[in-house]
Structure formats: C-alpha cells, structure tokens
Amino acid sequence: MQLNSILIVEDQIKLAQLLADYFSQSQFQPHCLHDGNEVIPWVKAHQVDAIVLDVMLPGKDGMQICKEIRQFSNVPILMVTARVEEIDRLLGLELGADDYICKPFSPREVVARVKAVLRRTQTVEAPGKQLELDDERYQASYNGQTLALTAVEFQLLKPLSREPGRIFSREQLMRSMYNDDRIVSDRTIDSHIKKLRKKLTDISPDQELIQSVYGVGYRLISE
C-alpha cells in the first residue's frame, strides 16, 4: 500500500516531530521542514499529497509560500496560525488554501482535517453526480435535475461551485452576490445559504453539499 506523503512546515521542532509521529501512526509518510526558504525547492523536487503550513516561519512566511505554490501546484494546503483573527486575513487574501487550523490544536484533529481534505480532493466524481451552471440563462442543475434558483442564489452558488472544497468567507460570498456596495448582514448570507441548501437537499437528500465552517464561512463539498 502506497502511503500518502505529508509535508509539515513548522519552525517549532518538537511540535513538528509530534505531528510527524501522529501522521506516521495514521499511515502517512511525513517530512518536516523548519525554514520557509526551504519549502518551494522541496515541493518542486518531491511528490507530496498534502502540506501542513504554519503562517509564522523564519525566512519566507507561510502566506507567501502558499501563493507561490499555487502558481505551479494544486496540492492541498492546510494553513496553521496561532491567532484566530488571522483566519479572516488569510481568507481575505484568497491564498487558495484548502483549510485553516488554529493553535493550540490536537494532533489528532490535524490528522483528521488532512484526511478530510484528501477525501474531498481525491474523490472521483460519480457519473451524474455533478453540479452544472449556465451563466447565460442563470440556470443550475444537480444530478441532471434543474434547481429553481433566484438570481441571488445563483450568484451565491457560482463561486462555491467553481472551487469545491475552498472555504469562502461571508464577505467574499456577499461580493459575489451583489455588484454594488450595499451593506448586507451575516444573517442575510446565512438565510440565502439555508434556502440554497434546502433546494439541493430536495434533489439529493443523503448529502449536505454546502458545509458550514464554524466561525469562518462556507464551502461546497464535491462528492
């Protein structure tokens, strides 16, 4: 059995080794780097299935590293930060990370989050199980069935469907829904998401396609 390769980029050596031990126990092949300047050359030279990337690093910081990796690779990246408020900044920069983890964390949680991301990114879409959007007609269908969406719901679904698995903040979704600079509350976004979820669930009751990420936003789960 081929093991999933995981790159752990963390300047706290003991913490990096602890994570590596947990990943090894979960049938991963871990590799650790402690300096930001080493990451890009290593990723270009090695095959890796996922990266756990700390934001604060000596040398190049995690945000810059993530942006550079996205120029040549779609490898799943989970950003790690010690500050909860940093997540809003990370989302605002639209770095292309697949998930965000706050310190302090349980190593088991990190392993579970990596496994969840890999399930999303490595899943092959089943025939007929797909979401299709027609921008010209403002029409959407899932699993071959038409969704009766309002214009706002269609605009809300567009960014989620284009990048399944990516977390979008409420502010990012609001900008996709409205072209003007109107002020929309979080409750309004949540209300539209609730209605959109119901319409998707009516077609596919066994799946929750739009997933809430507590305190952050929403993402579309592609099965």
Long-range contacts (C-beta under 8 A, 24 or more apart in sequence): 1-27, 3-27, 3-28, 3-29, 4-28, 4-29, 4-49, 4-50, 4-118, 5-29, 5-30, 5-31, 5-46, 5-47, 5-48, 5-49, 5-50, 6-30, 6-31, 6-48, 6-49, 6-50, 6-51, 6-52, 6-114, 7-31, 7-32, 7-33, 7-39, 7-42, 7-43, 7-46, 7-48, 7-50, 7-51, 7-52, 8-32, 8-33, 8-52, 9-33, 9-34, 9-36, 9-39, 9-51, 9-52, 9-53, 9-54, 9-57, 9-62, 9-65, 10-34, 10-52, 10-54, 10-80, 11-35, 11-54, 11-56, 11-57, 11-58, 18-107, 19-52, 19-107, 19-110, 21-107, 22-107, 22-108, 22-110, 22-111, 23-111, 23-114, 26-111, 26-115, 28-111, 28-114, 34-58, 35-59, 36-60, 36-61, 36-62, 36-64, 36-65, 39-65, 39-69, 40-65, 40-68, 40-69, 43-69, 43-73, 43-75, 44-72, 48-75, 49-75, 49-76, 49-118, 50-75, 50-76, 50-77, 50-78, 50-114, 50-117, 50-118, 51-75, 51-76, 51-77, 51-78, 52-78, 52-80, 52-101, 52-110, 52-114, 53-77, 53-78, 53-79, 53-80, 53-97, 54-79, 54-80, 54-81, 55-79, 55-80, 55-81, 55-82, 55-86, 55-90, 56-81, 56-82, 63-90, 63-93, 63-95, 66-95, 66-96, 66-97, 67-95, 67-96, 70-95, 70-96, 76-114, 76-117, 76-118, 76-121, 78-110, 78-113, 78-114, 78-117, 80-105, 80-110, 84-215, 87-215, 87-216, 88-169, 91-167, 91-168, 91-169, 91-172, 91-216, 91-217, 92-169, 92-171, 92-172, 94-172, 96-166, 98-165, 98-166, 98-167, 99-167, 100-167, 100-216, 117-165, 120-164, 120-165, 120-221, 120-222, 121-165, 123-222, 123-223, 125-222, 125-223, 126-223, 129-223, 131-157, 131-161, 131-209, 131-220, 131-222, 133-157, 133-158, 133-161, 142-200, 142-203, 142-204, 142-209, 143-203, 143-204, 145-203, 147-199, 147-200, 147-203, 148-199, 149-196, 149-199, 152-177, 152-178, 152-192, 153-192, 153-195, 153-196, 153-199, 156-189, 156-192, 156-193, 156-196, 157-196, 160-210, 160-218, 160-219, 160-220, 161-220, 163-220, 164-219, 164-220, 164-221, 164-222, 165-219, 165-220, 165-221, 165-222, 166-219, 167-213, 167-216, 167-217, 167-218, 167-219, 168-217, 168-218, 168-219, 169-216, 169-217, 170-217, 170-218, 172-217, 173-217, 173-218, 193-218
